[in-house]
Amino acid sequence: MSTYSDDGLLMLSGIQHFFFCRRQWALIHIEQQWQENILTFGGRELHERVDDPFFTEARGTVLVTRSLPIISRRLGLYGVADVVEFHKSEEGVKLKERKGLWQPHPVEYKYGEPKIDERDMVQLCAQALCLEEMFNTSVMEGDIFYGRTRRRQRVEFDEDLRQMVMELSVEMHRLFEEGITPLPEHTRACRSCSLVDICIPHTSKKRSVRRYLNDALREMK
């Protein structure tokens, strides 16, 4: 299977944006546009609380590592895992300066609550695939901690989820290489998107930006 060079790597965190809305992903990762709202601010604040690349804590048979750099040249993705727990296990891997074998277990922190789709799961699964490649092991499950519910949600990395991650990463690379920003498609999810004012989702191929602005001005009179 082919692999990506350093110049061809994309940010792993973008796979969640890509699943949610390909246009949002392109505005952020191709056009380099970003705008904060209460949801993104809350998420950034929550991540900052666990962002300590020098933190490692031993809790009995569990090692907790924060802000671990991860990479997969097979997916062409790189990033930082919020938390990776290493559970002592006979099926685990060797760690430097640690006795025994340890099984990686990724934990992603999210500001809100569990979603009705797999947008958070594909991000966690992509992290697991990075860990598998880095440590030459199998990572079969992980957790997502939601700040609003203060609970963890267990995620199993089955073949369907893994295949979804592979297909999303391939499409991300294709759009990035072609520099394509998809046309807007207005949905209910647009109301919570921080880029709604940049995206102007009410416009489409049938409705130009100029017409959208003229219609908006008429409504203000």
C-alpha positions as CSV (number, residue, x, y, z in Angstrom):
1,M,0.0,0.0,0.0
2,S,1.3,3.5,-0.9
3,T,2.3,6.0,1.8
4,Y,2.4,9.8,2.0
5,S,5.5,11.9,2.3
6,D,5.9,14.7,4.9
7,D,4.7,17.2,2.3
8,G,1.5,15.3,1.7
9,L,0.3,15.0,5.3
10,L,-3.0,16.6,6.3
11,M,-4.2,17.4,9.8
12,L,-6.0,14.5,11.4
13,S,-8.5,16.8,13.3
14,G,-9.8,17.8,9.9
15,I,-11.5,14.4,9.3
16,Q,-14.2,15.4,11.8
17,H,-14.8,18.7,9.8
18,F,-14.8,16.7,6.6
19,F,-17.4,14.2,7.8
20,F,-19.6,17.1,9.1
21,C,-19.3,19.3,6.0
22,R,-16.8,19.0,3.2
23,R,-17.2,22.8,2.5
24,Q,-16.4,23.6,6.1
25,W,-13.3,21.5,5.9
26,A,-12.2,23.1,2.7
27,L,-12.8,26.6,4.0
28,I,-10.6,25.8,7.0
29,H,-7.9,23.6,5.5
30,I,-7.7,24.8,1.9
31,E,-8.7,28.5,2.2
32,Q,-7.3,28.9,5.7
33,Q,-10.4,30.6,7.0
34,W,-11.6,30.3,10.6
35,Q,-14.1,32.0,12.9
36,E,-14.8,31.3,16.6
37,N,-18.3,30.7,18.1
38,I,-19.3,29.5,21.5
39,L,-19.0,25.8,20.5
40,T,-15.5,26.1,19.1
41,F,-14.4,28.3,22.0
42,G,-15.7,25.8,24.6
43,G,-14.0,23.0,22.7
44,R,-10.7,24.8,22.6
45,E,-10.9,25.6,26.3
46,L,-11.6,22.0,27.1
47,H,-8.6,20.8,25.0
48,E,-6.3,23.3,26.7
49,R,-7.0,21.7,30.0
50,V,-5.5,18.4,28.9
51,D,-2.8,20.0,26.6
52,D,0.4,19.1,28.3
53,P,2.9,17.2,26.2
54,F,5.2,16.5,29.1
55,F,2.5,15.0,31.3
56,T,2.6,11.3,32.1
57,E,0.8,9.8,35.1
58,A,0.9,6.3,36.4
59,R,-2.4,5.0,37.8
60,G,-1.8,1.5,38.9
61,T,-2.0,-0.6,35.7
62,V,-2.7,2.5,33.5
63,L,-0.3,5.1,32.2
64,V,-1.9,8.4,31.1
65,T,-0.1,10.4,28.4
66,R,-1.4,13.8,27.2
67,S,-0.9,15.6,23.9
68,L,0.8,12.7,22.2
69,P,2.0,13.5,18.6
70,I,0.6,10.9,16.2
71,I,1.0,10.1,12.5
72,S,-0.1,7.7,9.9
73,R,1.7,7.7,6.5
74,R,-0.8,5.2,5.2
75,L,-3.7,7.6,5.8
76,G,-1.5,10.7,5.2
77,L,-2.6,12.2,8.5
78,Y,-0.9,13.7,11.5
79,G,-2.0,15.4,14.7
80,V,-2.0,15.3,18.5
81,A,-4.1,12.9,20.6
82,D,-5.7,14.5,23.6
83,V,-5.0,11.6,25.8
84,V,-3.6,8.1,25.2
85,E,-3.9,5.6,28.1
86,F,-1.6,2.7,28.1
87,H,-3.2,-0.3,29.8
88,K,-0.9,-3.0,31.1
89,S,-1.7,-6.1,29.0
90,E,0.0,-9.3,27.8
91,E,-1.1,-8.3,24.3
92,G,0.5,-4.8,24.6
93,V,3.7,-3.3,23.4
94,K,7.0,-2.4,25.0
95,L,7.4,1.2,26.2
96,K,10.7,2.9,26.9
97,E,11.7,2.8,30.5
98,R,8.6,0.9,31.5
99,K,8.4,-2.7,32.6
100,G,5.9,-5.1,31.0
101,L,3.6,-4.6,28.0
102,W,1.1,-1.8,27.5
103,Q,-2.0,-1.5,25.2
104,P,-2.7,1.9,23.7
105,H,-6.2,3.3,24.3
106,P,-7.0,6.7,22.8
107,V,-9.3,9.2,24.6
108,E,-10.7,12.2,22.8
109,Y,-12.2,15.2,24.6
110,K,-15.2,17.0,23.2
111,Y,-17.0,20.0,24.5
112,G,-20.6,19.1,23.8
113,E,-22.5,15.8,23.9
114,P,-22.7,12.6,21.9
115,K,-23.6,13.1,18.2
116,I,-26.3,11.3,16.2
117,D,-23.7,10.5,13.5
118,E,-20.1,9.2,13.4
119,R,-18.2,12.5,13.1
120,D,-16.5,12.2,16.5
121,M,-16.0,8.4,16.0
122,V,-14.1,8.7,12.8
123,Q,-11.6,11.2,14.4
124,L,-11.0,8.8,17.3
125,C,-10.7,5.8,14.9
126,A,-8.1,7.8,12.8
127,Q,-6.1,8.3,16.0
128,A,-6.3,4.6,16.7
129,L,-5.0,3.8,13.2
130,C,-2.1,6.1,13.8
131,L,-1.3,4.4,17.0
132,E,-1.5,1.0,15.4
133,E,1.0,2.1,12.7
134,M,3.3,3.8,15.2
135,F,3.4,0.9,17.7
136,N,2.8,-2.0,15.3
137,T,-0.1,-3.3,17.3
138,S,-3.9,-3.5,17.2
139,V,-6.1,-0.9,18.9
140,M,-9.7,-2.2,19.0
141,E,-11.4,0.5,21.1
142,G,-11.2,4.0,22.6
143,D,-13.3,6.5,24.5
144,I,-14.8,10.0,23.8
145,F,-15.2,12.2,26.9
146,Y,-18.0,14.7,26.5
147,G,-17.7,17.9,28.6
148,R,-21.5,18.5,28.7
149,T,-22.4,15.1,30.0
150,R,-19.2,14.5,31.9
151,R,-19.2,11.0,30.7
152,R,-17.2,8.7,28.4
153,Q,-18.6,7.0,25.4
154,R,-16.8,3.7,24.4
155,V,-16.1,3.3,20.7
156,E,-15.3,0.0,19.0
157,F,-13.1,0.3,15.9
158,D,-14.9,-2.3,13.7
159,E,-14.2,-2.8,10.0
160,D,-17.0,-0.5,8.9
161,L,-15.6,2.4,10.9
162,R,-12.1,1.7,9.8
163,Q,-13.2,1.6,6.1
164,M,-15.0,4.9,6.6
165,V,-11.9,6.5,7.9
166,M,-9.9,5.2,4.9
167,E,-12.4,6.5,2.4
168,L,-12.7,9.9,4.0
169,S,-8.9,10.3,4.1
170,V,-8.6,9.4,0.4
171,E,-11.3,12.0,-0.5
172,M,-9.7,14.6,1.7
173,H,-6.4,14.2,-0.1
174,R,-8.1,14.4,-3.5
175,L,-9.9,17.6,-2.7
176,F,-6.8,19.2,-1.1
177,E,-4.6,18.3,-4.1
178,E,-7.2,19.7,-6.5
179,G,-7.7,22.8,-4.3
180,I,-11.5,22.3,-4.5
181,T,-13.9,24.0,-2.2
182,P,-17.3,22.4,-2.6
183,L,-20.4,24.5,-3.2
184,P,-22.6,25.4,-0.2
185,E,-25.5,23.1,0.7
186,H,-27.8,24.6,3.3
187,T,-28.8,22.2,6.1
188,R,-30.0,22.5,9.8
189,A,-26.4,22.0,10.9
190,C,-25.5,25.3,9.4
191,R,-27.0,27.1,12.4
192,S,-24.3,25.8,14.7
193,C,-21.4,26.2,12.3
194,S,-18.9,28.9,13.2
195,L,-18.2,29.6,9.5
196,V,-21.8,30.3,8.5
197,D,-21.1,34.0,7.8
198,I,-18.1,33.1,5.6
199,C,-19.8,30.2,3.9
200,I,-23.1,31.9,3.1
201,P,-24.9,28.5,2.8
202,H,-28.1,30.1,1.4
203,T,-26.3,30.6,-1.9
204,S,-25.9,27.8,-4.4
205,K,-25.3,27.3,-8.1
206,K,-28.8,28.6,-8.7
207,R,-28.4,31.6,-6.4
208,S,-25.4,33.8,-6.7
209,V,-23.7,35.7,-3.9
210,R,-24.8,39.0,-5.5
211,R,-28.4,37.9,-5.5
212,Y,-28.2,36.7,-1.9
213,L,-26.9,40.0,-0.8
214,N,-29.5,42.0,-2.7
215,D,-32.2,39.8,-1.2
216,A,-30.8,40.3,2.3
217,L,-30.7,44.1,1.8
218,R,-34.4,44.1,0.7
219,E,-35.3,42.2,3.9
220,M,-33.6,44.8,6.0
221,K,-35.6,47.7,4.6
